[in-house]
Amino acid sequence: MSEMHPLRTADIIPSESFEKLNEKAVELAKKCEQAEVPSLDHLRMADYNLVYEPSDDTFLMLDALLYDFSNENAQKLNSITNVLEIGCGTGVSTIFMGQLLNEIKSDASLYVTDINKDAIRVAIDTAEKNGINMDLFKAMKCDLATPLLEELKNKVDVLIFNPPYVPTPEDEVGSEGIEASWAGGGNGRVVFDRAIPQIASLLSYPNGVGYIITVDDNKPEQIADIMMEKYGIQVTPFFRRIARNEYLSVQKFTLTRDISSETIEQH
Ligand SMILES: C[S@@+](CC[C@H](N)C(=O)[O-])C[C@H]1O[C@@H](n2cnc3c(N)ncnc32)[C@H](O)[C@@H]1O
């Protein structure tokens, strides 16, 4: 993340059990194979003035996806029909999933959204340059996944979100330019918190899984409590790595019960 912020603040002390899961996630991320980032050779510095340049958070996400969908876990790819990424930036996370799916000749659909129109332009270009079947790649400039809520209700098997997570003044949230990459408002949670009910309505049951980036300032254990209490969604630290001045985690979201018949109020 290009904006710097201090390490975990003293008031964010996870419970012993959450800290144990964090430790496991650190070990897993140490052991994993490093994912190869889809080619971005077609991009220039000027593109990165407009669109988030893949960074440690992106790379942690790719490594987590590689770990969860390769080797002995590769068979999980067979059950994927829809992948959705909210806030795709250059699109590399979804394009990476697309490449894994290509290997098993899957015809799963890949949906990406971003509030930044340049991110959508770049993601389309990047998908084309990396051999993605463009009939299956659907890119949309929009807020979160709002226009897809009906079409993809309970149908998303893999949901990826690396949100703007840096704690900033609230009035910095809401841009549609490069600032939207990091400005997260209070606790860095303003954008993510709006996405919570969308994630709950979109994930498929029982196999749907969400991969969400957090920093400790986002109070991920509080996110876990909210998701379980409101939607029966279990949130577990999955991959965790210290990068420069922040602890980054991929939190894994899985449904513990079928909520497809429940009414989920969207903000
Ligand atoms: C930290 S960047 C991550 C980009 C990319 N997924 C990656 O990992 O490299 C966050 C992305 O979320 C997008 N974003 C921010 N607010 C959004 C919103 N309300 N709806 C959709 N996308 C949003 C930003 O434009 C930016 O591309």
The ligand as an SDF file (V2000), in Angstrom:
LIG
                    3D

 27 29  0  0  0  0  0  0  0  0999 V2000
   -5.8090   -1.7240   -2.5690 C   0  0  0  0  0  0  0  0  0  0  0  0
   -6.4120   -1.4820   -4.1860 S   0  0  0  0  0  0  0  0  0  0  0  0
   -6.3740   -3.1620   -4.7630 C   0  0  0  0  0  0  0  0  0  0  0  0
   -6.2810   -3.3030   -6.2550 C   0  0  0  0  0  0  0  0  0  0  0  0
   -6.0810   -4.7460   -6.7340 C   0  0  0  0  0  0  0  0  0  0  0  0
   -7.1880   -5.5690   -6.3540 N   0  0  0  0  0  0  0  0  0  0  0  0
   -4.7970   -5.2990   -6.1690 C   0  0  0  0  0  0  0  0  0  0  0  0
   -4.8720   -6.1310   -5.2470 O   0  0  0  0  0  0  0  0  0  0  0  0
   -3.7250   -4.9490   -6.6690 O   0  0  0  0  0  0  0  0  0  0  0  0
   -8.1720   -1.1970   -3.9100 C   0  0  0  0  0  0  0  0  0  0  0  0
   -8.9900   -1.0960   -5.1750 C   0  0  0  0  0  0  0  0  0  0  0  0
  -10.3640   -0.9200   -4.7870 O   0  0  0  0  0  0  0  0  0  0  0  0
  -10.9670    0.0460   -5.6300 C   0  0  0  0  0  0  0  0  0  0  0  0
  -12.1270    0.6200   -4.9200 N   0  0  0  0  0  0  0  0  0  0  0  0
  -12.1370    1.4980   -3.9040 C   0  0  0  0  0  0  0  0  0  0  0  0
  -13.3990    1.7850   -3.5130 N   0  0  0  0  0  0  0  0  0  0  0  0
  -14.2140    1.0440   -4.3080 C   0  0  0  0  0  0  0  0  0  0  0  0
  -15.6290    0.8980   -4.3940 C   0  0  0  0  0  0  0  0  0  0  0  0
  -16.4630    1.5770   -3.5970 N   0  0  0  0  0  0  0  0  0  0  0  0
  -16.1320    0.0610   -5.3310 N   0  0  0  0  0  0  0  0  0  0  0  0
  -15.3010   -0.6200   -6.1790 C   0  0  0  0  0  0  0  0  0  0  0  0
  -13.9600   -0.5060   -6.1360 N   0  0  0  0  0  0  0  0  0  0  0  0
  -13.4130    0.2950   -5.2040 C   0  0  0  0  0  0  0  0  0  0  0  0
   -9.8430    1.0420   -5.9020 C   0  0  0  0  0  0  0  0  0  0  0  0
  -10.0950    1.8530   -7.0240 O   0  0  0  0  0  0  0  0  0  0  0  0
   -8.6450    0.0950   -6.0590 C   0  0  0  0  0  0  0  0  0  0  0  0
   -8.5110   -0.3170   -7.3990 O   0  0  0  0  0  0  0  0  0  0  0  0
  1  2  1  0
  2  3  1  0
  2 10  1  0
  3  4  1  0
  4  5  1  0
  5  6  1  0
  5  7  1  0
  7  8  2  0
  7  9  1  0
 10 11  1  0
 11 12  1  0
 11 26  1  0
 12 13  1  0
 13 14  1  0
 13 24  1  0
 14 15  1  0
 14 23  1  0
 15 16  2  0
 16 17  1  0
 17 18  1  0
 17 23  2  0
 18 19  1  0
 18 20  2  0
 20 21  1  0
 21 22  2  0
 22 23  1  0
 24 25  1  0
 24 26  1  0
 26 27  1  0
M  CHG  2   2   1   9  -1
M  END
$$$$
